[in-house]
């Protein structure tokens, strides 16, 4: 006895075949192919990236999508070292600043 006949005898009504997994068509070809390989596209070529401006701290290129600091209209990378290079602080002891020896 076939599955269809069993379903009709049991009073289950119309027989419907089981669904195929993964969006496959009747020939078993997957219609929803997703490439999960994260390296399939590769990284963008840095030589093709457009420079938006230059960092006032380190002098390096700033590319689209980067976070930056803006100080009085000057732009630096969103990096502590670039910010320190930009402001160029002078490190002294408190005694030297206050004129106490």
N, C-alpha and C positions, 0 to 999 in steps of 0.2 A: 504494500500500500504506500502511495506517495504522500508527501507532506500535505499536498493540496487535498487529497482525499481524506486524510486524517482530520484536517481542520474542518471540512464539511461534515464529517460524521460526528465530530464532537460538538457540532452546533456553534462553531466559532464564527461562522459567516464566511466572508470572502477571504481567500488566501492572499497574503501579501508577502513577497519574498523579503528576506532580511536585507537591511541596507548594507551597502558596501562601505568599507572603512576608508577614510582619508580622501573623500571626494573623487574616487576612481570611477571611470566610466565603465560600460559593459565589457570592454576589452581589458580592463585592469590597468589602464593608463591613468596615472595620477594627474588630475586637472589643476591641483593647487600646489604646485611645486614651490617650496620655499627653500632658499639657500641659507643654511644656518652657519656657513663658514664665514667667520668674521674677517678673514683675510682675503676673501675672494675679490673684493674691490681694490684692496691695497690702499696705502696712505696717499694723500695728495702730494704731488711733487712740490717741495718747498721752493724750487726755482721758479715755479709758475705763480706763486703767491704774490699778490699786489701789496706793496708797502704803502700803508696809509700815511705814516709820518715817522719821525725818528725820536727816540727817547732823549730827553734833555739831561738825564742822569748818566746813562752808560753810552749813549750814542747809537744803540742798536735799533733795528727795524721794529716797527709796530705794525702788526698785520690785522686784517679785519677779524672781528670777533674777540679780540683781546680786551681784558679789563685794564684800565689805566687810571692813574692819579692825574688830576688837573689842578695845578697850583698857579694862580694868577695868570691863567691862559697857557702856561707851559705844561707839556704832557710828559709823563714818565710811565714806565712799566708799572704794573701793580705788584711791585716787588720792593721789599724793605731796603735792599742794597742800592737799588736805583734811586730811591727816595733820599737815602743818606748821601749818596754821591751828588745829588742835585742841590741839597741844602748846604753841603760842605761844612759841617759843624767843626768848631775848634774845641778840643777837649782840654780843659784846665782844671786844676784843683780849686776848691772853694776859697782857699787862702789867696791864690793868685788873682782870682776875680775880685775879692774884697780888698785886696791890697794889704793883707795882714801877713806878717812873716813870723 
